[in-house]
Amino acid sequence: MMNKRFLIAPLILTVALSSMYANKTIFSRANRLFRHGQFSYLQQLDDSLRRTDPIKTGYYQIDSLCEIASRIQLDFSLSEPKAEAQIRTKIGPFTLADKNTWENNDWLEYKIIDGQKRYFNRAVSNLKLRLNQYNDSVSHRSTPIDSLTAFRLRHTTQVITQTTQSGTLSTPVRFTLTYSVSVKPDAVPAGEIVRCWLPYPKENRARQNNIKLLETSQQEYQLSPDSAGHRSIYMEKRAIAGRPTDFRIRFSYTGAAQYFDLDKVNISAYKKKTILYQQYTAQQGRHILFTTHIKSLADKIVGKEKHPEKIVQKLYEWINAHIIWSGALEYSTMDNIPEYVLQHRRGDCGMQTLLFITMARYKGIPVKWQSGWMLHPNKVNLHDWCEVYYEGVGWVPLDMSFGLQPTNKHQLRYFYMSGIDAYRLIVNDDISVPFIPKKEYLRSEPVDFQRGEVEWKKNNLYFDKWSYHMDVDYQK
């Protein structure tokens, strides 16, 4: 008599293989629907799987696609009539030919979602930036200096004047910050616990010290260790029906500027076997990848240059000249940010910084991410930059999106290639790293951490479910 174990084993294998192939077919269908912007059908597929398989064994990938699809729809929220109305208001009269040209040139960003043309909610303001840049170049006129640029020119002039030796700190500013997150009423059922991570300053940074936590909205909180890539303060609060769920912290610290004159420092050859060098010249995650496109472009830009500071300068100048700043899509909706930047020739501070980091690391220059907030008076906002490591010098700050300043004075013009102003809040020195305590669901911002993160026991709360606010008091 044949042993029943040998009958059962092939049966289990057959069922497992059938399930695997079925899952593969469903995943392929879901990916195809996602790629073609058929988000309603994708949601229908997910809903069907929920009904037929309540446990949803093996279908989390489709759930994630649905979540990203919903985020894309929030980014591309403008109908064609509303986009055209915005163009008339912000730019002026236009023809259908004008609009077709802007779309064909990728100056007016849209997607086809469920068969309809939907425009990026910042597409028109980005178009205005692009048209202004184009008109300035055609007429050979210089862009007027705005208030932030004028402030930076005055401040960085003072920094250079006060820097008697490369890398010394100068022009300290004392900040007191109040940061709050408010979850919308009934975004979470009454009685449920809302979990919230708020940004908090790094403490082991020369440019940022004397940090004091002054107040928290919740008596109990958990401050992550300073070694965490994303520095956060975690709190919980029970939701109340009809009321917002608010979290707030207040803290103070002293920030300082730092400037390195790379013509006056001794830069040694890299010690390529060190952990530091290997870590910060490596590929990382989904966005710092040495693709064929990145490698060929970086090689073309750098040419035969071997000196680290000259390689950095060539990359900095190219990005400054070829990538226009523009309002960005949410990072969670992009597969590879540097490739997106190169394809569209635009990006915000973090996108430009990721492009620089990727090309510089590929060329053997150690670079690490740094981000938090820019706190310039009347221009407080999220901001990203980085630090470049030079052997024999150490970590040197570099702000890619602030670019070359509009002046003929060389040191001042190139200030942000080897210096940084005092108006910074450093929260992160890495990307896409775990939170402490652990976050259970897909992050709203999987790359950076500046606004905060919020979730409850059933799912993440995306940015449309809450708001954030920063108040800044300055003391010289």
DRENLUM-283136 format. One line per field, with one value per residue (C-alpha): residue in one letter; z, x, y; residue number from 1. Coordinates in steps of 0.2 Angstrom, whole numbers. Each point is the difference from the previous one (the first is absolute). Example, Ala and Ser with C-alpha at 12.3 -4.5 7.8 and 13.67 -1.06 7.14 Angstrom:
REM DRENLUM-283136
res: a_s
z: 39_-3
x: 62_6
y: -22_17
n: 1_2
END
This chain:
REM DRENLUM-283136
res: m_m_n_k_r_f_l_i_a_p_l_i_l_t_v_a_l_s_s_m_y_a_n_k_t_i_f_s_r_a_n_r_l_f_r_h_g_q_f_s_y_l_q_q_l_d_d_s_l_r_r_t_d_p_i_k_t_g_y_y_q_i_d_s_l_c_e_i_a_s_r_i_q_l_d_f_s_l_s_e_p_k_a_e_a_q_i_r_t_k_i_g_p_f_t_l_a_d_k_n_t_w_e_n_n_d_w_l_e_y_k_i_i_d_g_q_k_r_y_f_n_r_a_v_s_n_l_k_l_r_l_n_q_y_n_d_s_v_s_h_r_s_t_p_i_d_s_l_t_a_f_r_l_r_h_t_t_q_v_i_t_q_t_t_q_s_g_t_l_s_t_p_v_r_f_t_l_t_y_s_v_s_v_k_p_d_a_v_p_a_g_e_i_v_r_c_w_l_p_y_p_k_e_n_r_a_r_q_n_n_i_k_l_l_e_t_s_q_q_e_y_q_l_s_p_d_s_a_g_h_r_s_i_y_m_e_k_r_a_i_a_g_r_p_t_d_f_r_i_r_f_s_y_t_g_a_a_q_y_f_d_l_d_k_v_n_i_s_a_y_k_k_k_t_i_l_y_q_q_y_t_a_q_q_g_r_h_i_l_f_t_t_h_i_k_s_l_a_d_k_i_v_g_k_e_k_h_p_e_k_i_v_q_k_l_y_e_w_i_n_a_h_i_i_w_s_g_a_l_e_y_s_t_m_d_n_i_p_e_y_v_l_q_h_r_r_g_d_c_g_m_q_t_l_l_f_i_t_m_a_r_y_k_g_i_p_v_k_w_q_s_g_w_m_l_h_p_n_k_v_n_l_h_d_w_c_e_v_y_y_e_g_v_g_w_v_p_l_d_m_s_f_g_l_q_p_t_n_k_h_q_l_r_y_f_y_m_s_g_i_d_a_y_r_l_i_v_n_d_d_i_s_v_p_f_i_p_k_k_e_y_l_r_s_e_p_v_d_f_q_r_g_e_v_e_w_k_k_n_n_l_y_f_d_k_w_s_y_h_m_d_v_d_y_q_k
z: 0_-5_15_2_4_-18_-7_12_-4_-19_4_12_-13_-14_11_4_-18_-5_13_-5_-18_4_11_-14_-13_12_4_-18_-3_14_-6_-17_6_11_-14_-12_13_2_18_1_-7_12_15_-6_-1_17_7_-9_9_16_-2_-6_12_15_7_-16_0_-12_-6_10_-16_-8_15_-1_-18_4_14_-12_-13_12_4_-19_-2_14_-8_-17_6_-13_-14_-17_2_17_-7_-14_12_10_-15_-4_17_4_-18_-11_-17_-10_-15_-2_-10_15_12_-12_-1_19_2_-14_8_17_7_5_9_-1_1_-8_15_-4_-17_4_0_17_4_14_13_-1_-19_-4_13_-7_-18_5_7_-16_-11_10_-1_-19_-3_10_-10_-17_5_9_15_18_12_13_17_12_19_5_-12_6_18_-4_-9_15_13_-10_-3_19_2_-12_9_17_-5_4_-3_-11_9_15_6_-1_1_13_2_14_-5_10_-11_3_-11_-1_-9_-1_-5_-8_10_-2_-11_14_9_17_14_-12_4_-13_-1_-5_-4_0_-6_13_-2_-1_15_-6_-13_1_-8_11_19_17_-4_13_0_8_-2_-6_-3_8_17_-7_-15_-7_-7_-13_3_-9_-10_-9_-18_2_17_7_16_1_8_1_3_0_-13_5_-11_-10_6_-7_8_3_4_4_6_4_0_-2_-7_-7_-18_-8_-18_-6_-16_-7_-13_-10_-8_17_7_-3_-7_0_-10_6_12_-10_11_15_5_-2_-18_-5_8_-7_-18_-1_-8_12_-1_-15_-3_1_-14_-13_-15_-18_-3_16_-3_-18_4_15_-10_-13_12_10_-14_5_16_15_14_11_3_-19_-3_12_-9_-17_6_10_-14_-12_11_4_-19_-6_14_4_17_0_12_2_-1_17_1_3_-17_-9_-4_-2_4_-9_-16_1_2_-15_-11_5_3_16_18_18_12_5_-18_-5_15_-4_-17_6_13_-13_-13_13_9_-17_-4_17_11_17_3_13_1_12_2_11_-2_-7_13_-9_5_-9_-10_12_-9_-2_-7_-6_-2_2_6_-10_8_-5_7_12_2_6_-4_-10_-3_-17_-5_-18_-2_6_-14_-6_7_-12_3_-9_17_-2_19_2_-17_5_19_0_-8_16_13_8_9_18_-4_1_10_-2_3_-12_-6_-9_-11_1_17_14_13_19_5_-16_-12_-5_-17_-16_4_-8_-4_-2_-4_11_17_3_2_11_-2_7_1_10_2_-17_-12_-3_0_-16_-1_-6_18_10_-1_7_6_6_10_1_13_-4_13_-6
x: 0_7_5_-13_13_6_-17_-3_17_-3_-18_7_13_-13_-11_14_6_-18_-1_17_-4_-17_8_12_-14_-9_15_4_-17_1_16_-7_-15_11_12_-14_-8_-16_-1_-19_2_15_-10_-14_13_5_-17_-4_15_-6_-17_7_15_-3_17_7_14_14_-9_8_9_-16_-6_16_-3_-18_8_12_-13_-11_15_3_-18_2_15_-9_-16_-3_-12_4_-13_7_18_-5_-8_15_11_-11_1_19_7_-12_-9_6_-5_-3_16_9_-7_5_18_2_-7_11_16_-5_-2_-18_-1_-15_-5_-14_-9_-16_0_0_14_4_13_13_-7_16_1_-5_11_15_-5_1_18_5_-7_8_17_-3_-4_14_12_-7_1_17_-7_5_-13_-5_7_-14_0_7_14_4_0_12_12_1_1_13_11_0_4_15_6_0_8_18_4_-9_-14_-1_-18_-7_-15_-10_-19_-10_-17_-15_-12_-18_-5_-17_-10_-19_-9_-17_-16_-6_15_1_-15_-3_9_14_18_9_19_10_19_5_17_13_18_16_11_17_3_13_-12_-15_2_-7_-17_-13_-17_-12_-17_-10_-19_1_7_7_11_15_15_10_19_11_7_-16_0_-17_0_-18_-10_-15_-16_-17_-18_-17_-12_-16_-15_-2_16_18_14_14_18_12_18_11_19_14_18_14_4_16_7_16_10_15_12_5_14_8_-1_10_-10_8_-3_-14_3_-12_1_-8_-18_-5_7_-9_-16_-2_6_-13_-17_-14_-18_-11_6_19_4_14_-11_7_-7_7_18_1_-6_12_14_-4_-1_16_11_18_-1_8_0_-15_-5_1_-11_-13_1_-3_-15_-7_2_-9_-15_-1_0_-12_-12_-13_-8_-18_-14_2_-11_-1_16_-10_-7_16_10_17_1_17_-6_-16_10_10_-15_-10_15_-8_-1_-1_14_0_-2_15_10_-3_6_16_2_-2_12_13_0_2_15_8_-5_-7_-17_-13_-18_-5_-17_-12_-7_7_-4_4_-12_-17_6_-1_-2_5_17_13_19_15_18_16_14_18_15_10_-14_-16_-18_-4_-18_-7_-17_-4_-16_6_12_12_-4_-3_16_17_10_6_0_-18_-6_6_-4_-13_12_11_-10_-17_-9_-6_-18_-2_-8_9_-12_7_16_-6_-14_-14_6_-11_-9_2_-12_-4_-13_-12_-7_6_7_-7_17_11_16_1_-7_-5_-19_-3_-8_-17_-9_-12_-3_-8_10_12_-8_6_3_-18_-6_11_8_17_6_17_1_18_7_17_13_17
y: 0_17_11_14_13_-1_3_15_8_2_7_13_5_1_11_11_2_4_13_7_1_7_13_4_3_11_10_2_6_12_7_2_10_11_4_5_11_-11_3_-4_-17_-3_5_-12_-14_4_0_-16_-8_6_-8_-17_-1_11_-4_6_-13_6_15_14_5_5_9_10_4_6_11_8_2_10_11_3_5_13_7_0_8_13_-3_7_15_4_0_11_12_1_3_15_7_-3_2_8_-3_-15_-11_-18_0_7_-13_-14_7_1_-18_-7_9_-7_17_-3_-17_-11_-19_-10_-7_-11_7_18_13_5_14_1_12_11_-2_18_8_-11_5_18_-3_-8_13_14_-9_-3_19_6_-11_6_18_-2_8_-5_-6_13_-3_-5_3_-17_1_18_-6_-15_12_11_-14_-10_15_2_-18_1_16_-9_-16_2_-18_-13_-9_11_4_18_11_-11_2_-6_-8_-4_-11_-6_-14_-8_-13_0_-16_4_-3_-18_-5_-14_-7_7_-9_-7_4_12_-3_15_3_19_6_4_8_-10_3_-6_13_14_12_-4_0_5_-9_1_-8_13_-8_-15_-1_-18_-3_-17_0_-10_9_-10_-1_12_-14_-3_6_9_9_-1_3_-13_3_-8_7_-7_7_9_1_16_7_1_-10_12_-3_14_3_15_0_12_-2_10_-1_6_3_-9_4_-9_8_-15_10_2_-18_-15_-14_-17_-16_-10_-15_-12_-15_10_-4_19_0_-16_4_18_-5_-14_-2_1_-5_5_17_0_-13_1_-3_0_18_7_-8_6_18_1_-6_13_14_-4_-6_-4_11_-9_13_-3_19_3_-16_7_17_-7_-10_15_12_-12_-3_19_4_-14_-4_13_0_-5_-6_-18_-15_-10_-11_-15_0_0_-16_8_19_4_-8_10_16_-4_-5_16_12_6_-4_7_1_-18_-6_11_-6_-19_3_8_-13_-14_7_5_-17_-9_11_-5_15_-4_9_-1_6_14_8_9_17_17_14_16_14_-1_-14_-15_-16_-18_-2_-13_2_-12_-1_-5_-8_5_-10_11_13_-10_3_16_6_2_7_-5_9_17_-1_13_17_15_9_2_-3_-18_-5_7_-7_-18_2_-14_-13_0_9_3_14_0_-2_-19_-13_-17_-14_-14_-6_-15_-5_-14_-7_-7_10_-2_-7_-10_6_-14_7_7_18_15_6_-16_10_15_5_19_1_-15_-17_-5_-17_-10_-18_-3_10_15_18_8_19_4_-6_12_17_7_17_8_16_7_13_7_6_6
n: 1_2_3_4_5_6_7_8_9_10_11_12_13_14_15_16_17_18_19_20_21_22_23_24_25_26_27_28_29_30_31_32_33_34_35_36_37_38_39_40_41_42_43_44_45_46_47_48_49_50_51_52_53_54_55_56_57_58_59_60_61_62_63_64_65_66_67_68_69_70_71_72_73_74_75_76_77_78_79_80_81_82_83_84_85_86_87_88_89_90_91_92_93_94_95_96_97_98_99_100_101_102_103_104_105_106_107_108_109_110_111_112_113_114_115_116_117_118_119_120_121_122_123_124_125_126_127_128_129_130_131_132_133_134_135_136_137_138_139_140_141_142_143_144_145_146_147_148_149_150_151_152_153_154_155_156_157_158_159_160_161_162_163_164_165_166_167_168_169_170_171_172_173_174_175_176_177_178_179_180_181_182_183_184_185_186_187_188_189_190_191_192_193_194_195_196_197_198_199_200_201_202_203_204_205_206_207_208_209_210_211_212_213_214_215_216_217_218_219_220_221_222_223_224_225_226_227_228_229_230_231_232_233_234_235_236_237_238_239_240_241_242_243_244_245_246_247_248_249_250_251_252_253_254_255_256_257_258_259_260_261_262_263_264_265_266_267_268_269_270_271_272_273_274_275_276_277_278_279_280_281_282_283_284_285_286_287_288_289_290_291_292_293_294_295_296_297_298_299_300_301_302_303_304_305_306_307_308_309_310_311_312_313_314_315_316_317_318_319_320_321_322_323_324_325_326_327_328_329_330_331_332_333_334_335_336_337_338_339_340_341_342_343_344_345_346_347_348_349_350_351_352_353_354_355_356_357_358_359_360_361_362_363_364_365_366_367_368_369_370_371_372_373_374_375_376_377_378_379_380_381_382_383_384_385_386_387_388_389_390_391_392_393_394_395_396_397_398_399_400_401_402_403_404_405_406_407_408_409_410_411_412_413_414_415_416_417_418_419_420_421_422_423_424_425_426_427_428_429_430_431_432_433_434_435_436_437_438_439_440_441_442_443_444_445_446_447_448_449_450_451_452_453_454_455_456_457_458_459_460_461_462_463_464_465_466_467_468_469_470_471_472_473_474_475_476
END
